[in-house]
Amino acid sequence: MSLALALALWLLPSPANAGDDFAARVRQAKMAEAAATGPAYQKALWGRIGNPTTDAYKACLAANHDDKSPFTLVLDVDAHGKPQRIVAQPATPVASCMAARFAAWMLPAPPPAPAPYPLEIDFSVAP
């Protein structure tokens, strides 16, 4: 194996590291939600995207054979409200569909700290 290939493989994140990163981002988002500015931001966020999220979720479910497997979206919101670094786990077709929807939206501008503002959203359907 060439030195360049070995170095490239060493620098790539391992699946365990990718999962750890996702879990760390979920924890950061939960901490931001629990902070002093969290409740006000959550209220503004869901006031703006509550109905569009419901409509998008229904459309994503319908387009993917009503796969109601639960998933979590994690994203960062920049200072202007643009979603970035959107990741879904597990990466189901419905989760990918919702990630694409969120990527196209503008959210309310988040509190100034932490920046970028972490956000996590759990999706599940009660039986």
Secondary structure, 3 states (H helix, E strand, C coil): CCHHHHHHHHHCCCHHHHHHHHHHHHHHHHHHHHCCCHHHHHHHHHHHHHHHHHHHHHHHHHHCCCCCCCEEEEEEECCCCCEEEEEEECCCHHHHHHHHHHHHCCCCCCCCCCCCEEEEEEECCCC
